[in-house]
Amino acid sequence: MSEPKPKKMVSRNIAIALGTICILLVAGLGVVLFISYAPISGSLQTTYNDYKKTHSHTDSDYNSLSTQNTNLQAWLDGNKTLLTQTQIWLAENKTLLSQTETWLNGNITYYNTQVTNLQNQLSKFTLPMLGFSSLTAIDNRTNPNNTFLQVNGTIHNFGIDGTYAYQYAKAYHDDGSVALDTLEIPIQNGLFSIHGQSLINVDLNIYYNGSALASWTIGVFEVYSN
């Protein structure tokens, strides 16, 4: 049977010495940390104190800024909504504007056409417009050797422009032959001038030969404007 080995024992003095060394090391580390922290801590405190001197704000200052921030945010939210509504309104009115522009262009074309038509109608009124009133024509055979168609009446120019005009007559005998035709007379013999919107009286004897007249046609036509 083997004998148990004797336990190694550390002397009490050695243990005390090691403990002392550990205590000294910890204390030294604390001193080093304190020495290192002290300048930093002092610098931070100085910086804080300097900042506090120039940046001093009360709770009411912070509350006021918070209220301003809240109001500003509400204002921004409201205007964002307004902007959205405005953009929608503009988009809708852009369509309406386009429709209105199309409508106006169509009406411009329509009214331009109407103006042109009215101008054309007006120009027609400015042109000479000749006509008879109170017209009478008599086959005068009082003297069989001096027979004539007696024409009386009034010639009107209903237009604005004046004109030179020519009165004509054409008559037939009973047998259908032509008794007279003033168009065969030189035009200057029957030419007269009539101003716009005026009238002239006619008393004209147109002579012919042969038997009595069976029918006739009397008129007036414009030669050229004056």
Summary of the structure (lengths in Angstrom):
residues: 226
radius of gyration: 63.9
end to end distance: 169.5
largest distance: 202.6
contacts: 505
relative contact order: 0.10
helix: 52%
strand: 28%
